Amino acid sequence: MDRCKQIERRIAKIKQDLAALGDLRPGSLSVQTRSWGGYYHQLSYTHLGKGHTQYIPPKRVKEVQRQLANYRKFKKLTQEWVNLAIELCKLKTTQQDQD
C-alpha cells in the first residue's frame, strides 16, 4: 500500500504542476531566411491532423518559446501521469485479488 500512496502523491503533484503551466502551444519555432536577405521566425505545428505555419514577429519570439516549453512540459507530465495511473491500477487489482 505504501507504493500506492507514493503514486497518489506524485499524481497530485503532477496535477498542481499542470494547473500552473500557463499558456501553451504545440510546434516548433524555426528561423527562415529570405532569398533577398534577412530572416524571420516561423512556428510550425500540426493540429487536428492538419499542418499549420505561422509568422512570429520578433517581439513575440520569447513568448512563443515559453508557450512551446510549457507544451513540452505538459506532454511530459501527462505521460508520467498515465504511466503512474496504469501502475496504480495494476497495484490495486493485485491487492484486490489477494483479499
Contacts in CASP RR format, 6 or more apart in sequence:
PFRMAT RR
TARGET T0000
AUTHOR 0000-0000-0000
METHOD contacts of the structure
MODEL  1
MDRCKQIERRIAKIKQDLAALGDLRPGSLSVQTRSWGGYYHQLSYTHLGK
GHTQYIPPKRVKEVQRQLANYRKFKKLTQEWVNLAIELCKLKTTQQDQD
1 95 0 8 1.000
3 91 0 8 1.000
4 88 0 8 1.000
4 91 0 8 1.000
4 92 0 8 1.000
4 95 0 8 1.000
7 84 0 8 1.000
7 87 0 8 1.000
7 88 0 8 1.000
7 91 0 8 1.000
8 88 0 8 1.000
10 80 0 8 1.000
10 84 0 8 1.000
11 81 0 8 1.000
11 84 0 8 1.000
11 85 0 8 1.000
11 88 0 8 1.000
14 77 0 8 1.000
14 80 0 8 1.000
14 81 0 8 1.000
14 84 0 8 1.000
15 81 0 8 1.000
17 73 0 8 1.000
17 77 0 8 1.000
18 74 0 8 1.000
18 77 0 8 1.000
18 78 0 8 1.000
21 70 0 8 1.000
21 73 0 8 1.000
21 74 0 8 1.000
22 70 0 8 1.000
23 66 0 8 1.000
23 67 0 8 1.000
23 70 0 8 1.000
24 67 0 8 1.000
24 68 0 8 1.000
24 70 0 8 1.000
24 71 0 8 1.000
24 74 0 8 1.000
25 43 0 8 1.000
25 45 0 8 1.000
25 64 0 8 1.000
25 67 0 8 1.000
25 68 0 8 1.000
25 71 0 8 1.000
26 45 0 8 1.000
26 46 0 8 1.000
26 47 0 8 1.000
26 68 0 8 1.000
26 71 0 8 1.000
27 43 0 8 1.000
27 44 0 8 1.000
27 45 0 8 1.000
27 46 0 8 1.000
27 68 0 8 1.000
27 71 0 8 1.000
28 43 0 8 1.000
28 44 0 8 1.000
28 45 0 8 1.000
28 68 0 8 1.000
29 41 0 8 1.000
29 42 0 8 1.000
29 43 0 8 1.000
29 56 0 8 1.000
29 61 0 8 1.000
29 64 0 8 1.000
29 65 0 8 1.000
29 68 0 8 1.000
30 41 0 8 1.000
30 42 0 8 1.000
30 44 0 8 1.000
31 39 0 8 1.000
31 40 0 8 1.000
31 41 0 8 1.000
31 42 0 8 1.000
32 39 0 8 1.000
32 40 0 8 1.000
32 41 0 8 1.000
32 42 0 8 1.000
33 39 0 8 1.000
34 40 0 8 1.000
40 55 0 8 1.000
40 56 0 8 1.000
41 55 0 8 1.000
41 56 0 8 1.000
41 57 0 8 1.000
41 58 0 8 1.000
41 61 0 8 1.000
41 64 0 8 1.000
42 53 0 8 1.000
42 54 0 8 1.000
42 55 0 8 1.000
42 56 0 8 1.000
43 53 0 8 1.000
43 54 0 8 1.000
43 55 0 8 1.000
43 56 0 8 1.000
43 64 0 8 1.000
44 51 0 8 1.000
44 52 0 8 1.000
44 53 0 8 1.000
44 54 0 8 1.000
45 51 0 8 1.000
45 52 0 8 1.000
46 52 0 8 1.000
56 64 0 8 1.000
END
